[in-house]
C-alpha cells in the first residue's frame, strides 16, 4: 500500500511538472540550520503544511511554493531551492527506496518554557535557540503551572531547574553570593504565596502537574539538571530528602529505601547524594559534577543512533542532523548512567565506549518526554555568570539542532506516528 501511494504521488507530480515547491535542504550545504527551523515554524503559523523529509539530505523540509516564504528565507539567510513537480516526484521516489520517510507537519505547536521570571544568572540553551530561530514562546513558573496553565500548550521545556528544592546544590560554593540568596528568597516567597510550607513541597506540586501534562498528551523537553532532578523529585514524592541548609530540618531516615521508582519517567534504582556540600543529586549523572571528563573537550563526542525512518519515525525525527557525531558538553548533569535508565526508554545518543548516555526519549501516558544532558552544546564548560553563547557564530550547530528537532515534533500529524 505504501509503495502504491508513493508511485501514485510520483506519477501525479510528473504529470504536473510545472507545480512548484520550496525545498529547504538540511545537509552540509545549508547556510543556517537553526534559522531553517524558524522558517518551518513560521510556515506552519501561516497555515502552510510542511513535509519533513526524514533522513533526506539531513532531514530537509518541503512545502508548497509561497512568495512570502521565499522572501522570509532570503531575509533570514537560509539556503533553499525552488523545485518543480517532477523534481519533487524524484525526491519521493528516493525516499521510498531508502531508509527515509515523509512526516507531515500541520500546526505550529504552542511552546512554553518553565523558568523563573528573571531567569537564573546563567543561560538556557533552549531559550537561546528559540530566540535565534525566531520561534515564539511563553514563560511559565510555579504559580502558572500549579494553577493549570500548562493545558494551553503543546510543548514544555524545563529551564535548568532543581526540582528537589535544594537550590541546585550550590550551597557549598555560592551560599554567600547575592544571586544565590535572591534565588532562595524568590522561591520561599512563592512557596508561601501558594500555601506551601517548604520550597520542596511546591516543586513537587509543579513536578506532579507536569507529569499530568505529559500523561494527557503533552511533550516535555528537559536539559541538564532539569532531567535527573525531575525524576528524583518524583521518586521522593513521599519522603523528605532535603537537608537542613535548604529547609531547616534534616533528611528523613532511610530515604534511599523509601524511593518509589514507579513514579519516574526515565531513571530507576539510582542512589541519592544526600550530602548538602556535594554538588550532585544522585549517581545518575556520569561523570559526576565534581569529576572532569577524562577525554577532555577535544576528545568528547557522542554518537546519534540511526533508526528506521519508516518504522521508528519518532526517534528518527528527534535525531535528524547533518552529522552523526556531535561534540560533547558539560553541565550540572553532563550525562546519564546507562544502567540506571528504564528498559522502556529509547536511547538516541551516547558516548561510545562509555556508560554515558547523552540523549533519550520515552512515552508516558499519551505524551512524550525527551531528556538531553548537558548545559550548552556550544559552550563546553559553562560557569555561573559566563557570557552567553552567540548563536550567530554557531548557526550550523549539530548540538543545537537536536533541541529544535524537539520543537517541531508536536507539529507532526499524530496518526502517522508510531510511538
N, C-alpha and C positions, 0 to 999 in steps of 0.2 A: 504493500500500500504506500509506504514512504517513498519507494523508488518511483512508483507511478505518479505520485504527486510532483516529485522533482522533475520528471520527464515532461509532464504537462506544463509545469512552470517554464521549463526551458523552451518548449515549443511556442508557448504564448509570447515570451519575450523576444524570441527570434522573429515572430510574425509582426511584432510592433516595434521594430528596431529603432524607431525614432523616439520612443519613450525615454526620458532622461531621469537619472538618479544621481545622487551625491554619494560618493564612496569616501569615507574618512579612514584612511589606512592607519593602522596602529603598529606597524613594524618599525624597523630601524630607520626607515625613511621619513618617519613622522617628525615634524619640526617641533611640536609641542604636545606631548601626550596628555598632559594634565589639563590643558585648556580644551582638548578634544572632548573630554568627558563633560565639561561645562556646556559645550555646544550641543552635545547629545541631549543633555538635560533641558536646555532651552528649547530644542525642537519638540520634546515631549510636552513642555509647558504650553507651547503654541498649538498643540493638537496634532502635530506630525508624528506618526508612529516611526520607530527606529528598529531596524533589524540588527541584532548583534550577531556578527558572523564569528562564531566561536572557533578559535584556532586558525582562522583565515587571516593571514598577514598580521599576526599579533592580536587578534580579536578586534577586527575592524567594524565600523558602523556603516550601514547602508540605509538610505531613506529617499523618498521621492524628492525630485528637484524642487527647490524653493529659492527664489531670488533673495529672499530675506535671510535664509540660512547661509547661502553662499556669501552674502555680504558680511554676516557675522563671522564666518570662518576666516575671511580675509582680514577683518578688523583684529581678530584675536591671534592671527598668525598661525593658524592650524593648517597643515597640509591636507589637501583633498584633491579629488578628481571628479569631473562630471562624465558619467558614462551613459551609453545608450542601452536599450533593452537587450540587444544581442550580447553586449558585454556583460550585463547582469546575468543573463542566462548562462553564459560560460562560467561565471563565478559559482552559480548554484550547482552546475554540473561537477565542478571540482569538489565542492563541499559534500556532494552526495558520495563521491568516491573515497574521500579521505576521512581521517579522524577529525571531522568538523561538523558543525551543525548551525542552524539558524534559530535564534530565540527572538520573539517579537516583544519589544518594549512599547508599552502603550500609554502609560500615565506617569507623570513625574511624581515620585514619592514625596510626601511631606516629611521633612527632615527636622529632627530635634537633637540638641546636644545638652546633656546633663553637665552643668558647670556652674560654679558659684558666680554671683552677679559681677564681681570684679575679677574673676578668674584668679588662678594662682600666680605666683611671681615668676613662673616659668611657662613655657608654651605648650600648646597642644597641637600635634601634627594634623589631626583631622580638621580643626578649625583653619589651620594654615592652608590645607589642601582645598577646602571648600571656598575660602576667600579667594585663593588664586584662580581656581576653576570657575569662579563666579556662580556658585550654586547656593541658593538662599537656605537659611536655616533659622530655627528659633531656639533661644537659650531657655532651659528649664533648670530649676534647682529643687531643693527638697519640698518646699511648700507647694509648687505646681505639681510635682509628681504625686505627692500624698493626696492632693485634692482631686486627682483624676485626669489631669490634662494630657496624659500620655495617649489617651484614646483619640486625640485629634491627629495623631501622627502615625506614619507607616514605619519609620526608621529612627532608631535612637542610638546615639553614640555616648559612651560614658567617658567623660573627661577623666584625667588621671587622678582618680579619687581613691581614698581609703574608706571602704565601706564597713570596716570593722570598728570605726570610732577611735582609732589610735593616732589620728592626725599624721598619717604617713610614716609613723615610727621615726620621725625626725628628731625626737626628743634629745637624744644624746648630743647631737651636733648643733642644733638650732633652737633649743628651748629659750634662749635669751634674744633671739632675733625678732625684730619688730614684725616681720611678715608672719612668723610662726604664732606669735601672741595674737596677732589680728585674726588669723585663721581660727584659733581656738575660741576667741571671743565671738566671732561670727556664728560658728556652729553652735555654741552654747546658747546664744541669744535665739537662734532659730529653733532649737530644741524646746526651749522654754515657751516660745510663742506658739508652737504646735502642740504643747502639752506633754512633752516627753521629759522624764526625769534625767535622762542621760543622752548624750550625743549618739552613743552606740545603739540605743533603742530607736532613735529617729532614723539612723542609717538603715537599721534592719527593716523598718517600715517602708523605706524607699526601695530597698532590695526586693522585698516581697511584692511591692507594686509593679516593679519592673518584671519580676518573674511572671506575674499575672498578665502583663502586657505581651510578653513573648508567647505565653500559653494561648493567648487569644488570637495569635496570628501576626504579631509584630516582629520586626527584625532588629536584633541587638548587635551592635559592633563595639567592642571594647579593646583598649590597648593598655600596655604597661600594667601598673598596679590595679587598675580597674578590673582586670581579668581575675587574678587569683583572690584579691580581697573580696570580690563579689561572691565567689563560691565559698570562701571561708566564712563570710557572714551568714550565708545560707546554712552551712553545716553547723554553725554555732548558734542557730536561732533560739535554742532553749537553754543556753549556757553562757555564763559571763566569762569571756576570755580577755577582758580589758583590765590592765593593771592600774595601780594607784596613781602614777603620774598623769594618767589620762582621765580617770573618772572618780578618783578619790577612794576607791575600795579595791581590795586585792582580787586576783583571778580566782575563780571558783575552783575548789579542789577537784583533781582528776578530770580536768576538762578534756583531755585527749580521748578518754574513754566515752565521753558523752557526745561527741560529734556525730551528726546524722548525715552521712554521705548520700542518702537517698534524695536529699533536698537539692543537691548541687547540679549544675549544668554539665561541667566538663571534667572535674577532678574528683578523685576519691583516695582514701587511705593515706592522705598526707598527714604530716606531723607539724603541729604548730610550733612557732618560735615565740615562747612566752616572755622572754627577757625584754623589758622595755628599752634597754640600752642597745639592743642589736637591731640594725636597720634591715629587718626581714620579717615577713609574716609567717612563713612556713618553708618546708622543703620542696614546694612546688617549683620555685624559681631555680633555674640552673643556667649558668653558675650563680651561686648566691651573691647578693649585692655587695658583700664585703670581700669577694674574691674577684680578681681580674680574669678576663677571657684569656685563656692560655695562648691562643693563636695570635692575639693582637689584632689591631684594626686591619692590617693588610691581608691577614690570612683568615679573616672571619667572614664566612659566607654561609648562606643557607640555600637549599635547592627546592624548587617547587615540584610537586608531584604532577605527573601527566595523567589526566583522566580521560575516559571515553566520552567524547562530546555528545554522542547520540544516546548514551545510556546513563551517564552521570552529568547532566547539564549544570547542576548547581555548583559542585566544586570546580567544574570546568570554567564557569563564569567567574568565580571568585579568584581564579588563578591566571586569568588572561594577562599576558605580558609579552614583551618583545625579547626577553631573555629568560633563561631557566634558573640561573644562579644569581642571587641577589646579595648585596653587601649586608653583613650583619650590623646590628647597632644595639647599644646597651640601654638599660632603663632600670627603674627600681625592680621591675620584673623583666629580665632580659630574655628568658626562655622558659619553657615548660618541661619538666622531667617526664619522659615518655611513659615510664611505668606507673605514673600516677594519673594518667589520662584514661577515662572510661572507654570501654570497648565499643560503645555506641557512637563515639566521636570520630569524625574523619580528620586525619592529619593531612594537611595540604602543603606544608613546608617544614623542612628540618635541616639541621646542620649534620651533614653526612659524617659517619664515623663517630658520632657522639650520642648522648642521650637527650640532646636538646631539640625540642620541637618549637618552632617559631610561629606557626600559623595553623589554626584548626577551626573546624566548624561542627555544628550539630543541630539537631532538631529538638524542640521542647514544645509539647502540645502541638498546636497548629502553626507555631512560629519557628524561627531560625535564629541561631546565635553564631557569631564569628569572633574569635579571640586572636589578636595579633600582638605578640610580645615585643617589648622594647618601646623606647620613648619617641625617637625621631629618626626616620630612615636616612636622613642626610646629615645627621649630627651624631657621630659615633658614640660620644660620651657626654651627654648634655648635663650641665650642672645648674643649680639654682642661680637665677639672675644672669645666665649666659644670654648673649644676644640671640634673637630669634632667627631661624633659617629663612633665607631669601629664596623663595621657590623660583623666581625668575632665573636663578643660576642653576636650577635643577629641574627644568621643565620636562625632561625625559626620564625622570627618576623611576626606576622599576619598583622600588620600595613604596613610593607614594601611589603608584598605580594600583597596588593591592588595596589601598584604602578606598580609592574611587571605584574600583570594581564593586565593592560592597554597597556604595551609594546607589548604583543603578540596578542592583539585584531586585529590589522590591517592585521595579517597574515591569518586570517580566510577567507575561501572561501566565498565571499560576497553573492553569490546566495543562500547559505544555511541559511543566517541570516535574521531574520525578525526584522527590527529595528522599 
